[in-house]
Amino acid sequence: MPDLSRHRLRCLSRALCGALLLALGACGSDKEEEYVERPVEELYNEGLDALHAGENDDAATLFDEVERQHPYSTWATRAQLMAAYSHYREARYDDALNAIDRFLSLHPGHQSAPYAYYLRALCYYEQIADVTRDQKNTELALAALGEVVRRYPESPYGRDAQLKIDLTHDHLAGKDMEIGRFYLKRGEYQAAINRFRRVVERYQTTTHVPEALHRLTEAYLALGIVDEAQTAAAVLGHNYPGSEWYADSYLLLTGVDARPQENKDSWISRTFGAIF
């Protein structure tokens, strides 16, 4: 996943989180040492003060105290979500997820439910590991982001979630490419083809597809399945004519006295649609 793109989207995510703070915020108040049996407004505003000061653990504790002392107030509902956000800010994702799930179970129709779903997706998204590691959180992030888009497609959260879905797909495709290249180097061509095929079929809008088509050309030629290699190269040349991967595929084919040529019965043609 491109670092720059992830940085920009992370900044946007923080901005959206900040917007919620403004929506749920209240007038500030001076901190006090004792907070047992304090008025709900003071507890809540002290939690906001702690959050803005970067004291995320203290903020979560104060928001939890709002709910404990004043469970039936409207402030308690706000505090549940703010506690979740405080945990998220501290990268305590499990605690944040627990708080979010509790909020949604108690208040499924609340006006802040779109943000709650979005924050849950962010908790998984921020835990996406690099392509050399297990991608369970990537799959969870994809599912959670998809839920935001389905429920709130026109909201700022839905639009940002869609951007993150595109980057998540690119990340998953990168994982398959890494595994496919590993198999290709070992001469395990069918296993490599299976991985490159996944990229072509599942992640067709990602940046990895041109290389995947080239690697399919390479793997099919190694197995002696020339017509599939020709089809992969033909589809690559048609869809990405200026790609360096197409130039490499063309050289591979001419090296065995063949040319890019589409077989309309190939799974590759069916995936992209016949080109001739």
Stockholm file with secondary structure:
# STOCKHOLM 1.0

chainA/1-276         MPDLSRHRLRCLSRALCGALLLALGACGSDKEEEYVERPVEELYNEGLDALHAGENDDAATLFDEVERQHPYSTWATRAQLMAAYSHYREARYDDALNAIDRFLSLHPGHQSAPYAYYLRALCYYEQIADVTRDQKNTELALAALGEVVRRYPESPYGRDAQLKIDLTHDHLAGKDMEIGRFYLKRGEYQAAINRFRRVVERYQTTTHVPEALHRLTEAYLALGIVDEAQTAAAVLGHNYPGSEWYADSYLLLTGVDARPQENKDSWISRTFGAIF
#=GR chainA/1-276 SS CCHHHHHHHHHHHHHHHHHHHHHHCCCCCCCCSCCTTCCHHHHHHHHHHHHHTTCHHHHHHHHHHHHHHCTTSHHHHHHHHHHHHHHHHTTCHHHHHHHHHHHHHHCTTCTTHHHHHHHHHHHHHTTCCCTTSCCHHHHHHHHHHHHHHHHCTTSHHHHHHHHHHHHHHHHHHHHHHHHHHHHHHTTCHHHHHHHHHHHHHHCTTSTTHHHHHHHHHHHHHHHTCHHHHHHHHHHHHHHCTTCHHHHHHHHHHHTTTCCCCCCTTSHHHHHHCCCC
#=GC SS_cons         CCHHHHHHHHHHHHHHHHHHHHHHCCCCCCCCSCCTTCCHHHHHHHHHHHHHTTCHHHHHHHHHHHHHHCTTSHHHHHHHHHHHHHHHHTTCHHHHHHHHHHHHHHCTTCTTHHHHHHHHHHHHHTTCCCTTSCCHHHHHHHHHHHHHHHHCTTSHHHHHHHHHHHHHHHHHHHHHHHHHHHHHHTTCHHHHHHHHHHHHHHCTTSTTHHHHHHHHHHHHHHHTCHHHHHHHHHHHHHHCTTCHHHHHHHHHHHTTTCCCCCCTTSHHHHHHCCCC
//
